Amino acid sequence: MIDASRGRRWAVLFLVPFLLGTLAWGGWKSGSQPKAPRHSRAPRSPRAAPAKPLRLAKASSPAPSAQSPAALEPSVQRALPAPSPRARKLHVLGDKLGAHEARLENPCLSQSGPACTRSALTPFFESLDSLSAGRATSPAVIEAFGNSLIAGDRIVDVVREELSGTFGDGGRGVLSVDRLAAYGPRARAGFARGGWEARTLGEMKLAELPFGITGTYHVSTASKASSRFALTGEPRATLWWLDVPRAGRLSLHVDGKPVAHAEPQGSGQARALTFDLPAGARTLDVVAEGKGAVVLGVVLQHQRPGIVLDTLGVPSADANLFLRAREDIFRAQLVERSPRLLLFILGGNEAKRLEWGRSKLQEVEEGLRTFVRRARTAAPDSACLVVGPIDAVRGGTGPHKLAQRPYLDEVISLERQIALAEGCAFFDIFSAMGGSGSLARFHASGMVHEDLVHPRGQGLDLLGQLITDALLRAWVESDAPNKQAALSPQLQASEETR
């Protein structure tokens, strides 16, 4: 009896510390999980459709392979990353300006019972999973098509930097020989010397030569025109150029030494010249040996895992103008880039041209639908996201100053319907930034240029943060299949496809 009693007392002495330690460890684990967003607002209801209903085409997407890496590897526990210092400041600014919690519509393309097995953004989210788990062996590329809103790169630069801060930096991607104007940042362009003339598909007069996915090209106007790019350890580079008659030769120099050249034959075709870069190289120079040499772009990218975001913004562009790109060049370059996300940020110029009577709603619809389909055909394994236009206002004086432009609601509704019908996600950034009157609040805070069209400074950063937050939140929420199916019901296709 005495020995048994002592045994029980010793057991208690050992068990109590063990249980206390277990409880403390469990409390630490739960406390280490990322916190929920600071402000939780209910998502806005989808905006009403235009008066004339549109038929929804059947959303098509490639079926996931049964032997895909995502199917074989254990699932990743998704969680919102801790916000960066810039993101925290932008969240405070968004609260001040009346922005709402950013949420996007991510339609379900394939469903099994109550669970969504594939959504519009699944290919991109699988890439984020691979990057997060350390399984990826190459970058996840995003192709961002847009107008002047992103041509200066600041909106998508926030998206790029915020995603790269979480999933790794894969490098710069597609770059231009020179800026499209004498002002603005050079992060996406080389340092040009000599004579280069920029042409874009957004010009009123149609350019003489064809475009690719960048929507721009640079032609040398003087012998020995050059552009220098700083290197950061990239293993190779690619020169996109046009083989046009009577064009000067293009030569490539690394740290002042020639490494490759492009000799025009006058075929009129687009060419891609890929060449290795020596380890430790510091500069790459693209040199036009004569007049008329045409450069479509330069690709500088690491092979390491991470995010690469190509800014394909063209001033004055809309979807119809992007269709000016020659289809074979567009397709070949998009195949080469092998994107995991197609990002379309359009609509502002469409709304203005409708107001001015230069376009009709049917033309806007057909242009965006055709452009999205063209890109998805060239990159069928990519996810797709359409971002609607931001708030737009008129100038003037008196009570109608800063009033919302007509046709804005129609364009937003039209883009939403086309996106969902074509198997793309949709983000209503107009509602996320605060809806009607939001641009007036931006203007009152000094964050809109005098043209009352283009935000500037932190206004652009906030728009980029809204897109980033919407993508990351959708990535986390789609980790729960039942919840995802409830958030994004499967598309119902009409019997007739437009």
Buried (B, 14 or more C-beta within 10 A) or exposed (E): EEEEEEEEEEEEEEEEEEEEEEEEEEEEEEEEEEEEBEEEEEBEEBBEBBEEEBEBBEBEBEEBEEEEEBEEEEEBEBBBBEBBEBBEBBBEBBEEBEBBBBBBBBBBBBBEEEBBBBBBBBBBBBBBBBBBEEEBEBBBBBBBBBBBBBBBBBBBBBBBBBBBBBBBBBBBBBBBBBBBEEEBEBEBBBBBBBBBEBBBBBBEEEBEBBBBBBBBBBBBBBBEBBBBBEBEEBEEBBBBBBBBEEBBEBBBBBBEEEBBBBEBEEEEBBBBBEBEBEEEBEBBBBBBBBBBBBBBBBBBBBEBBBBBBBBBBBBBBBBBBBBBBBEEBBBBBBEBBBBBBBBBBBBBBBBBBBBEEEBEBEBBBBBBBBBBBBBBEBBEEBBBBBBBBBBBBEEEEEEEEBBBBEBBBBBBBBBBBBBBBBBBBBBBBBBBBBBBBBBBBBBEBEBBEEEBBBBBBBBBBBBBBBBBBBBBBBBBBBBBBEBBBEBBEBBEBEEEEE
